[in-house]
Each structure stands twice: as structure tokens, then as C-alpha cells.
């Protein structure tokens, strides 16, 4: 009986964690969602799918004033949708790989009956760069966290993928992104981000290891530093 109870508790814990948002607690996960209305109730987005090269892709269809506009956003793995408070923009975080990443960020701007798709990913990746050693070049996850100014400025995360290819894997920074020109404003390191925006952060970011920020060497992957270790003189 004890073993059965423990097993049930573990299964429940896994289920609860799996149901949590990866990046933004303010976003809506697309799993099981077919339709999402904007805050003002005047516009909505419908979620569908299409086959592309044998893979299922997520398709978003907007219907402002009954004029439909559809967009393919890739495989849509563990996607999160975040409407702006003024209902004029929708931020979409989505992965073409696995539930670990790599995640990309798209912003859809609604002006009258026109919907414009903006790829906000590369601007954030450029700002983040490659801050640690990796076994091979790997782009960070880029994800929407919260709207700072309705449809104008978005709080965005850049996160090193959470696996052992890179040092300090799973750590992140936050940026304020200006949607109009995709320039980066304020930057927040992981410790500051958790302190200021902790309640808004999803499970991926909440669980990022702070020791990697305060003591980076403790989070180095040994195989990434073999050459440097070999070059050190013997004691």
C-alpha cells in the first residue's frame, strides 16, 4: 500500500509540473486549446494544424472584423500565447524541436483588419550572444514573459537550453523589447529577474540555478574545458 501511495504521489507531481507553463505564468498554453479571445473580446485567434513535410504544424487564424488571416508558426511544441492588455498584439512562444527547445518568439500585431507577423527571435539572441562555453554552437530559447507596455514593449527571456551541452545550462536573462523596431531596452540578469518578476516566471526560469550566476565555475561542463585543463602545468 505504501509503494502504491508513493507511486501515485510521484505521478501526481509529474502531472502537475507538466501542466505548468514553461516560461510565462501570464501566458496560455496551447495544449487542449482551440480558441483564445483577446482581453477586449472583439478579436480572437483559433488554433488549428496542417501537415508540412510530414510534420504537424500549428496554424493560428485571426478573425478581425470577420477577415481571416492564417499563419504557420512551425511545430508548435509546448507553445504559449500571450495577448497584450489592449488586444492589439499577441506574443507566441513556440518550439520547432522538443519541449526543451529551441523556442522562438513571434509577435502578431493587429491594426484594423490587418494582422502582421513579426519574428522577434533574432534581436533577442543577438543581445544575449554566447555567454558561456558549449560543445557546439547552440542558440538560446527566446520566450515572452509579460507585456510591459500594452502592444509596445514586451518582457522577453533568453535562456541557455537546459541540457549538458553548455556551461550554466538553464540560466537566463530578461530584456525589455521594443516591438516597433525590435531594439532591446533594459536588461535584467537572472538574480534581478527573479527578484523583480518572480511571480510572472514559468517553471523553466524559476528553477534556473542561481549558483551558476554567483559561482559560474561550479556550473562548467568538464568536457567543454578539456583543452584548458590539459594545458595547465602539473603540480
ZIQUIPE-V289944 format. One record per backbone hydrogen bond with DSSP energy under -1.0 kcal/mol. NH is the residue of the N-H (numbers start at 1). CO is the residue of the C=O. If there is no record, write none. Layout:
BEGIN
nh,co
NH,CO
NH,CO
END
This chain:
BEGIN
nh,co
5,1
6,2
7,3
8,4
9,5
10,6
11,7
12,8
13,9
14,10
15,11
16,12
17,13
18,14
19,15
20,17
25,200
28,81
30,79
33,30
36,45
38,43
41,38
45,36
46,61
47,34
48,59
50,57
52,55
55,52
57,50
58,74
59,48
60,71
61,46
62,69
63,44
66,63
67,64
69,62
71,60
73,58
77,95
79,76
80,93
81,28
82,91
84,89
87,84
90,108
91,82
92,106
93,80
94,104
95,77
96,102
98,101
104,94
106,92
107,118
108,90
109,116
110,88
111,114
114,111
116,109
118,107
120,105
124,120
125,121
126,122
127,123
128,124
129,125
135,165
141,159
142,103
143,157
145,155
146,155
148,153
149,153
152,149
153,149
154,177
155,146
156,175
157,143
158,173
159,141
160,171
163,161
167,133
168,219
170,160
171,168
173,158
174,188
175,156
176,186
177,154
178,183
179,152
182,178
185,176
188,174
193,189
194,190
195,191
196,192
197,193
198,194
200,197
201,198
202,23
203,21
204,22
206,202
207,203
208,205
213,210
214,210
215,211
218,215
219,216
220,217
224,221
225,222
229,225
230,226
231,227
END
